[in-house]
Amino acid sequence: MSQTPAAISGTDPIITMRKVEKHYQNFHALRDVNLDVRRGEVIAIIGPSGSGKSTLIRCINRLETISSGEIVVDGARVEAGKNLARVRAEVGMVFQQFNLFPHMSVLRNVAIAPIRVRGIAKAEAEQRARQLLERVGLAAHVDKYPDQLSGGQQQRVAIARALAMEPLVLLFDEPTSALDPEMVGEVLDVMQSLAATGVTMLVVTHEMGFARRVADRVVFMEAGQIIEQGAPNDLFDHPQTDRARAFLSAIMHGD
């Protein structure tokens, strides 16, 4: 089980977002976003398609550049320049489409970034990669290539790869949306086990059961804005805004 908000409320934010705006030409993707993420907190970001959820987390490691405002990760402002490499080394990202290197073995996929970015010796990096692959239930598949794995297995490799950099924060961009339904559970189980160890996580997801069960806080977005946020049981059972109420009703009841 993830930590309660009370357990993390006394810590300084590891991520702060202040007055963040993002424009794509005439499209206003993020509007005055203000968010603090505390160390060890698990935040689920929910909302309709096109509401800015993925854009928000992609701005944290500058995969998308903001139009105005400020994002700070562990004291480093996210901007072009010397801080950016540091931020990206400390912020792991798990995408919808795995993004594994097809010409590399599973072991090499996980070990390559620590070798090239952190300068870790190959033997040490591969030992760590084997430990992480065991942690996500893939110890028997280290010598396989991505196309020999199921989608769920590939996503678990992607999670191990992100963990190999020992990041301060893990970002998940709808990590189960590209998976067949029977493979979703195995990935969510790995993510739940990570949350239980105190890893700071921001998870864009449509998996409401996961959000209720694992998150410390749920953030609801609409039209590029944070409309409402709170503890999972509060937001799911007693939403305070009409828009959140309508969205959750449609999601939970299939209306």
C-alpha positions in Angstrom: 0.0 0.0 0.0 1.3 3.5 -0.8 1.9 6.0 1.8 -0.9 8.1 3.2 -0.8 11.8 2.5 -0.2 12.4 6.2 3.0 10.4 6.0 4.4 12.6 3.2 2.9 16.0 4.0 5.9 17.1 6.0 8.4 16.7 3.2 9.5 19.4 0.8 8.2 19.0 -2.7 10.4 17.2 -5.1 8.6 18.7 -8.1 6.9 22.2 -8.2 4.9 23.5 -11.1 3.9 27.2 -11.0 1.7 29.0 -13.5 2.6 26.6 -16.2 1.2 27.3 -19.6 1.6 25.4 -22.9 0.5 26.5 -26.3 0.6 24.5 -29.6 0.0 27.4 -32.0 -3.7 28.1 -31.5 -4.3 25.2 -29.1 -4.0 26.0 -25.3 -2.8 22.7 -23.9 -2.0 23.7 -20.3 -3.6 26.6 -18.4 -2.2 28.0 -15.2 -1.1 24.6 -13.8 0.1 24.7 -10.2 1.2 21.4 -8.7 3.5 20.2 -5.9 4.7 16.6 -5.8 6.2 15.4 -2.5 8.9 12.9 -2.1 7.5 9.4 -2.0 4.0 10.5 -3.2 2.1 8.6 -5.8 -0.2 10.8 -7.9 -2.7 9.5 -10.4 -3.7 12.0 -13.1 -7.1 11.3 -14.7 -9.4 13.1 -17.1 -10.9 12.9 -20.6 -8.7 12.5 -23.7 -7.1 15.8 -24.7 -7.3 17.3 -21.2 -3.5 17.8 -21.0 -2.6 14.9 -18.8 0.3 13.5 -21.0 1.4 17.0 -21.9 1.8 17.9 -18.2 4.1 15.0 -17.3 6.1 15.4 -20.6 6.8 19.0 -19.6 8.4 17.7 -16.3 11.5 16.3 -18.1 11.2 18.8 -21.0 10.0 16.4 -23.7 7.6 19.3 -24.2 8.7 22.8 -23.6 6.4 25.1 -21.6 5.3 28.4 -23.0 5.5 30.2 -19.6 5.7 29.5 -15.9 8.2 27.4 -14.0 8.9 23.7 -13.3 11.5 22.8 -10.6 12.7 19.2 -10.0 14.7 18.6 -6.8 15.9 22.2 -6.8 16.8 22.3 -10.5 14.8 24.5 -12.8 13.6 22.6 -15.9 15.0 24.6 -18.8 17.6 24.4 -21.6 21.1 24.3 -20.3 23.3 22.5 -17.9 20.4 21.6 -15.5 18.5 19.6 -18.2 20.8 16.6 -18.3 20.6 16.3 -14.5 16.8 16.6 -14.5 16.5 13.9 -17.2 18.9 11.6 -15.4 16.7 11.9 -12.2 13.3 11.6 -13.9 12.4 8.2 -15.4 9.7 7.9 -18.0 7.6 4.9 -19.1 5.7 5.5 -22.3 2.6 3.9 -23.8 4.6 2.2 -26.6 7.5 0.7 -24.6 10.2 2.3 -26.8 12.6 -0.6 -26.3 15.6 -0.9 -28.6 14.6 -3.8 -30.9 18.2 -4.8 -31.8 19.3 -5.2 -28.1 18.6 -8.0 -25.7 16.3 -7.4 -22.7 19.4 -7.3 -20.5 21.1 -4.8 -22.7 18.0 -2.6 -22.9 18.0 -2.2 -19.2 21.8 -1.8 -18.7 22.7 0.6 -21.5 21.6 3.9 -20.0 23.5 3.5 -16.7 26.6 2.6 -18.7 26.4 5.5 -21.1 24.9 8.2 -19.0 26.1 7.4 -15.5 29.4 5.8 -16.5 28.8 2.6 -14.6 31.0 -0.3 -15.5 29.3 -2.9 -17.8 29.5 -5.8 -15.3 28.0 -3.7 -12.5 25.2 -2.3 -14.8 24.3 -5.8 -16.0 24.2 -7.2 -12.5 21.9 -4.4 -11.5 19.8 -5.0 -14.6 19.4 -8.7 -13.7 18.2 -7.7 -10.3 15.6 -5.3 -11.7 14.4 -7.8 -14.3 14.0 -10.3 -11.5 12.0 -7.7 -9.5 9.6 -7.3 -12.4 9.3 -11.0 -12.9 11.4 -11.4 -16.1 14.6 -13.1 -14.8 14.0 -15.9 -17.3 13.9 -13.6 -20.3 17.2 -11.6 -20.0 18.6 -12.9 -23.3 15.5 -12.5 -25.4 14.8 -9.6 -27.7 11.7 -7.3 -27.4 9.9 -8.9 -30.3 10.0 -12.3 -28.5 8.0 -10.8 -25.6 4.4 -10.0 -25.0 3.3 -6.4 -24.7 3.0 -6.8 -20.9 6.5 -8.2 -20.7 7.9 -5.4 -22.9 6.3 -2.8 -20.6 7.8 -4.5 -17.6 11.2 -4.3 -19.3 10.5 -0.6 -19.9 9.8 -0.1 -16.2 13.0 -2.0 -15.2 14.9 0.2 -17.7 13.6 3.4 -16.1 14.5 2.1 -12.6 18.0 1.2 -13.7 18.9 4.9 -13.7 17.8 5.1 -10.0 15.6 8.1 -10.7 14.1 10.3 -8.1 10.8 10.3 -9.9 9.0 8.0 -12.3 6.5 9.3 -14.8 4.1 6.9 -16.4 2.2 8.0 -19.6 -0.8 5.7 -19.8 1.4 2.6 -19.4 -1.3 0.1 -20.0 -3.2 1.7 -22.8 -1.4 -0.2 -25.6 -1.8 -3.6 -23.9 -4.3 -6.3 -24.5 -6.7 -6.4 -21.5 -5.3 -9.7 -20.1 -1.8 -8.1 -19.8 -2.9 -5.0 -17.9 -2.9 -6.6 -14.5 0.7 -7.8 -14.7 2.0 -4.2 -15.3 -0.3 -2.7 -12.7 1.0 -5.2 -10.1 4.6 -4.2 -10.8 3.6 -0.5 -10.5 1.8 -1.2 -7.2 4.8 -2.9 -5.8 7.0 0.1 -6.7 4.6 2.4 -5.0 4.8 0.3 -1.9 8.6 0.9 -1.8 8.2 4.7 -1.7 9.1 5.5 -5.3 7.7 9.0 -6.3 5.3 8.4 -9.2 3.1 10.4 -11.4 0.8 8.2 -13.4 -1.5 9.2 -16.2 -4.1 6.5 -16.3 -7.6 5.4 -17.2 -7.4 2.6 -14.7 -9.6 4.0 -12.0 -9.3 0.9 -9.7 -5.5 1.3 -9.7 -5.8 5.0 -9.0 -8.1 4.4 -6.1 -6.1 1.6 -4.7 -2.5 2.9 -5.1 -2.5 6.7 -5.4 -2.0 9.0 -2.4 -3.7 11.8 -4.5 -5.8 11.9 -7.6 -5.6 14.9 -9.9 -8.5 15.5 -12.3 -7.8 17.5 -15.4 -10.1 19.1 -18.0 -9.2 21.4 -20.9 -5.6 21.8 -19.7 -6.5 22.8 -16.2 -6.4 21.0 -12.8 -10.1 21.1 -12.0 -10.0 19.1 -8.8 -7.6 17.0 -6.7 -7.7 15.0 -3.4 -7.4 11.7 -1.7 -8.7 8.9 -3.9 -11.7 8.0 -1.8 -12.7 11.7 -1.5 -12.4 12.4 -5.2 -14.1 9.2 -6.4 -16.8 9.1 -3.8 -17.5 12.8 -3.3 -16.3 14.8 -6.3 -16.7 18.6 -5.7 -17.1 19.8 -9.3 -19.9 19.0 -11.8 -17.3 18.1 -14.4 -15.4 15.6 -12.3 -18.8 14.1 -11.2 -19.9 13.7 -14.8 -16.6 12.2 -15.9 -16.4 9.7 -13.0 -20.1 8.7 -13.5 -19.4 7.9 -17.2 -16.2 6.0 -16.4 -17.5 4.0 -13.5 -20.9 3.2 -14.9 -20.1 3.1 -18.6 -22.7 5.7 -19.5 
